[in-house]
């Protein structure tokens, strides 16, 4: 079922010039299920040359024609979703239903940006003298180098690619080496829809080698990266050195605040589902749960009850609701976080251990009473690990929610209009979802503040990063 993955350069699927490949591992079985081509400098040079040719063609393509082609690609994604989803599950681990949902959402993202392609409006500025015309026009910024992670192999790539293509840019996409097959299917849909050769190129290899070659290259004019804060800061500095535009969607450590007037049934159900979705490997996953004293016991009873219903297993099994973590290194990372927290006095409410000795399965885990000195209260856990602490007052909750330098997502539950309104003003986060989980829709902004990055990858704001503003003034 799993096919070896090639590079896509200049409209052709090809192996690496060196012939080098990397293994693809199924995290549920630890078996090698395929290989991917490993790009070297020669391949990157070929991708850059192809992108330059593709950009000349694509920028001259009318916006309505670009939009029509993108909608065709979206249709192919929908038609192929049942075939793409098992590829994602085999290489990434998430349950088949989640993989199919991610694939179908990708088509919605493409459609959204296709519609935005024809709305990159300029404007006319009234002049101070007769016969003078002052025009503001929008142009594609150039070739974009996009770097995407393994946790959402299609979702993270499709946002960058769709915004860039809608704007008229060409793209060199550095896909995720651990989950390459489903990302390649995204590119295949665009290619099969008739995207001109060189407009969208796909490479894999050593991430540091690829980023440090592409970002300084004079042909690259725009950078978009999704990943850890540490790497994001390094790449942002490199982009700044070479005056390249950059969008950075980085790590998070989202607070989830449950007030005493919250609907506890809804809060526990929604937060449990979103904490352990994709085995907790979600940058916007609720992580630091803050529960008001008077409802702490009631919330915990409901929350632990919801977690007890989670079925961990191979994502291809029909009854699985949480798959394995995506790679071997997540296991010792989670074990270290838990051990450190318990050494600091935290209590283990449930889970805490690896499941079996084959496959990267880990129990859904809840720690309580965790001091802020524990590592996991300061570093993104990125796994099936929930941290639950009590709070007394509104100000206490806000202080803890804003304590860290992360500012990607935040969640809260309250029936009080006054509380809800105050939360929107006082929480330092790029996105806040109150009384439901409403993030990451194609039409809504997606991005963070503080050390969680800058720029947007959803909504009308996303396409702006791929457009250059030009002012033209002329006399008749």
N, C-alpha and C positions, 0 to 999 in steps of 0.2 A: 504493500500500500504506500510506502514512503519512497519517494524518488530522490536520487542524489540531486543536490542543488548546485546550479551553475551561476556564474556572474551574468549580468545583462548589460552589455556595453554596445552602444551604437546600433541598437535595434536587434542584436543577435545574442543568443544564449551561448556562453563559451566557458571553457575551463580557464584556469589561471595560466598565464604565460609560462610560469615555472612548472606547472603540472601539480603543484602542491595542493593537498586537501586537508580538511579537518574532519574529525568524526562528529556525528550528531548522536546524542545519547537520549534514550527514553527515560525520563526520571522515575517512571513507575516500575521499570524492570531493570534499569541500569545497563541495558543492552544497546549496542551500536546499531542504529536503524538506518544509517545512511552517511553520506559525506557531503561536504560543501567545498566549493572551490575557494582557495585562499589567495586573495589578491596581493600582488607585490607592486612595487613602484611602476613597473612597466604597464601593469593593468590600470593603475590610477592615471598615468599619462594618457592612456587610450581613452579612459572615461572622460577626462577633461577635454581632449580633442573632440570627442563625440558630442559632449555637452555644448561646446562652442558652436558646432555646426547646427545642432538641434535648436539652440536658443535663437539663432538667426532666423530659422524657419518659424518657430513657435511664436516669437514676439510679433511677427508679421501676420499671424493667423488672427482673423477677426474674433472678438470676444464671443460672439454668438456661436461661431464654429467650435471654439474651444469648449464652450459649455455643452454643446451637443455631443462632442466626443466624450467628455467626462460623464455625461448621463448614460452613454452607451456602456462605459466601463462599469458604472454602478449597476446597471442591469446584468452584466456578466457576473459580477460578484454575487448578486442575489441568486442567479441561476446555478452558480457553482458552490453555494454555501454548504450544501450537504456533503460535498467532496472536500472542501477546504477545512471544515471543522475538525475531522479526524486527524488531519495532518498537524494542526495546532495542538490538539490534545496529546498526540504521540510525542511531540518534541518539547512541549511546555508543561504538560501535566494537568491543566485545568479540566474540569468536567466538560463533556461533549456539549451540554446545553449552554454553558458559558462560552465555549469556543464558537458555537454557531451564532449566539447572540452578538459576540464581538464582530463576527464577519458581517452579519446583517447590518449592524450599526455603521460599519465602514461604508456601506453603500449609501446610507443616509448622509454621512459626512461628505462624500463625493457630490451627491446631489445638492447639498447645501452650498458648497463652494462653487459648483457649476452655476448656480443662480447668482452668486456674488460676482462671478466673472463679468457679467454685463452691467454691474453697478459700481464700477470703479470710477466714480464721477470726478470730474474736475469742477472748476467754477470760473465765472467771469467777475472780475473785481471792477467796480465803477472807477473810471479814470478821473483825474483832476483837470483834464484839458480835452477839448474836442479833437476827435480823430485819433485818439490813443486807445488801444485795446490791451487790456491786462488779463492774461489767461493763466490759470493754474491747471496743469495737466498731470496725469498719473501715468508712469511708465514702469514696466517690470524692472526690478533692480538688477537682474542678471542671473548668474548661475548660483544656485543654492546648494550647499553641502549640508546634508541632514543626517543626524546620528540618532539612532533609535534603540531602545532597550528590549530585553527578552520577555518582560512580564506581560506586555500586550503587543504581540508581534505585528499585528495588523493595525490596531487602534492607534498606536503611537506614530506609526509611519504614515497612515492615511491622512492624518491632520496636516502634517507638514507638506506632504506631496500634493494634496488637493489644493491647499492655499497657494502654493508656489505655481502650480499649473494654471489655476484660475487667473493668477496675476500675469501670466505669460512668461514665467521663468522656466529655465531648465533646471534639472535636479541631478545631483549625484547622491544617492541614498546609501549610507553605510548601515546595512541591516544588522540584526542581532545574530551573532555566530551560534548561539545555543538554540535559537528557534528560527532558522532561516527559511524553512520550507513554506510556511504560511505567508511570510513576508514576500517571498518570491511569487506567490500566487496573486498577491495584490498587484505587483508589477506586471505579471502576465495579463491580467485583465485590461490594464491600460494599453499594453502592447497589442493585444488582440482586438481592442476597440479601434485601432488605427493610429495611435499616437506616433508622430513622426520619429524616425530613428534619431537617437541621441538626446531626446528631450528628457527621458527618465532612464537613468543608469543605476545599476545595483551592484554593490561590491561588498565583500566580506573579507576579514583578515585580522591583523593585530590592531585593535582599536587605537592605541597610542600612535602607532606608525601611520595609520591612515589619517588621523586628525592632524598630526603634526606636519603632514605633507600637504593636505588639502587646504587647511585654514590659511597658511601664509601665501598660497599660490595666487598670483595676480588675477587669474581667471575667475576665482571664487569671490562673490560679492556679498553673500549672505550665509550665516551659520544658524542652524537650529539644532539644539541638543536637548535630549531628555535623559536624565540619569541622576547620579548622586551629586550632592552639593560639592563635595571635594573635587571631583573631576570637572564639574561644571565651572567652578571658580578658575581652575587651570585653563580650560578652553576659552572662557570669557576673557581672561588675561591675554591669551594668545591672539584672540580675535581683536582685542583692543589695540594690541601692538601693531597690528596690520590694518587698522581702521576698517574692520569688517562689521557689518550689522550682525547682531546676535539676539536670538531668542533662547532663553534658558528656562526649562521646566525641570526643577530640581527636587530634592527630597522634601519630605514632610513628616510631621509628628502630630497628627491632628487631634486636638482636644474634642471630646464629646461630652457636653454638659447636660446633666439630667436634673432639672429643678423639681422642687417638692410638689409643684402643681402640674407636673407632666402627665401625659397618658403613658403610664408605665408599660402597659401591654404593647403599645405601638413602639415605644422607645426600645424596649428589650428585643422585640422581633426584628425591627429594621436595623438596629445597630449590630446585632449578632450576625445577620445575613451579610452586612457590608464589611464587618471586621474580618470574617473568614472567607469571603469571596476571593477566589484565586489564591487560596491558602494565605491570605493576608499580604500577598505581594503586590500591593497597590499603593501608589504614592499618596493617594487621598484617603486611604483607609482610616477609620476612626481608631485611635490608638490609646490616647490618655483619657480614660473615662473618669469624669468627675461627677459624683453623685451626691446630692444634698443629704445631709444626715438623716432627716426624718423619713426619707423613702429609700434609704440605702438597702435595708434588708429586703424590702419588697421588690426592688429592682433586681437585686442579685438572684433572688429566687427565680424570677422570670428569665433573666439573662442566662443563667446556668441551665435552666430547663430547655431553652432554645438551643444552646450549644450541645446538650446531650443528644439531640436529634440529628446532629451532623453525622453523615456517613462518609468516612474517609476510605478512599480506595482508588483504583485505577480509573482515570477519567473516562475511559471507554465503557466502563460498566454502567448499565442504565440506572442503578440505584445510588451511584456515587454523588455526593453533594460537595465534597472537598477532595481535591487530588493531592499529589505529593508537592513538596516545594520543588522548585525548578532545577536545582543543581545541588551537588554534594556539599558544597561549601556552606550552604545555608544551615545544615544540621549542626555543626559545631558552633556556628555563630549564635544560633538560638540557645543551645545548651549553655554557652558562656554567659549570655544575657541573664538567663534564669538563675544560674549558680551565683552570679554576682549579686543579683537582686535579693536572693534569699540570704546571702551572707550579710547584706545590709539590713536584714530584718523583715523582708517581704514575706508574705504568706502565699502558698500555692493553693488555689481554690479548685483547680481541675487541670488535668493534662500534665505537661512538663517533660514528656519523654518521646523519643523516636519510637515509631511503630515498626516492629520487625527488624530484619537486617538485610532486606532486599527492597530496593526502591527507596526514594527519599521522602518517606511518609513521617509526619510529625503530628502528635496529638494537638487538637485545639486547646490552647492553654490560657488560663486566667491567673494573674497574680494580683494580690490585693495588699493594701497598706505598704506601698512602695515608697521609700524615702527618695527625695529628689536627688540625693547623692548617688543613687544607683545608676549605672551606665545606661540602662534601658530607658530611664526617664529623661535622658539627654541625647541619646543616639537613636536614629530610626531603626526599629527592630525588623521591619520588612519580612514579616512572617506571621503565622497563626498565633499571635501573642497579644492578649488584651491586658491592659494595666488599669486597675480600678482603685481609685482613692475617694475618700469622702471630702466634702467641703461644707462650711457652715453658712457663709453669706455670699451674696452676689459678687461683692468685691473680691472675696477669696477666690472664687471661680475664675474671674477675669484675670487676676494676678497670675494664677497658674497657667491659664490658657495662653497668656502673652509672655510667659517667662522665657521661652526658648527663642532662638534666632530663626527658627522655622516659621513660615507663614503661608502655607499652601492652602489647606482646607480646615474648616472647623464645623462642628455640629452642635446643635442644642435642641432641647425639648422643654417646652413650657406652654401653658395655656394663657399666660399673662401677656396682654398687648404691650404693657409698659416694659416688661422684661425683654420681650422679643425685639422691640424697637431699640432698647439700650444695647442689646447684643450687636446689632448691625453697626452701631457707631463705635463700640469699644473693643471689639475683638480685632486683633491685628492679623488679618488673613486675607489672601486674595479671593477666597470663595468661602461663603458661609451658607450652610443649609440648615433650616430650622423646621422641626417637626416632620421632616421627610428627608429622603436622600435624593437630591435633585441636581447633581453635578454632571458635567461631561456630556451634555447634549450638544449636538452639532451647532445649534443656534445660540448657545450661551458662551460667554467668555470662560476660558480655562487657563489659569495661571496663578502665580503666587507673588509674594512680596518678601522682603528681608532676604534671608539666605535660601529661600525657596525659589529664587529666580526672578526673572522679569520678562515681560512680553506676554502675548496671549496666543492661544492655539485653538480658539473656538469663537463662534460669533462673528459679527461684522468686524471686530477689531483685528482678527487673525490675519486677514489678507493685507492689511496695511504694512506689515513687516516685509512684504515682498514687493512693495511698490515704492518707487522714488517719486518725490514731488518736484516738478519743474515749473518755474515761473517764466512766462514768455510775455514780454511787453513789446508792442510794435506800434508804429505810427503809419497812418494811411497816406 
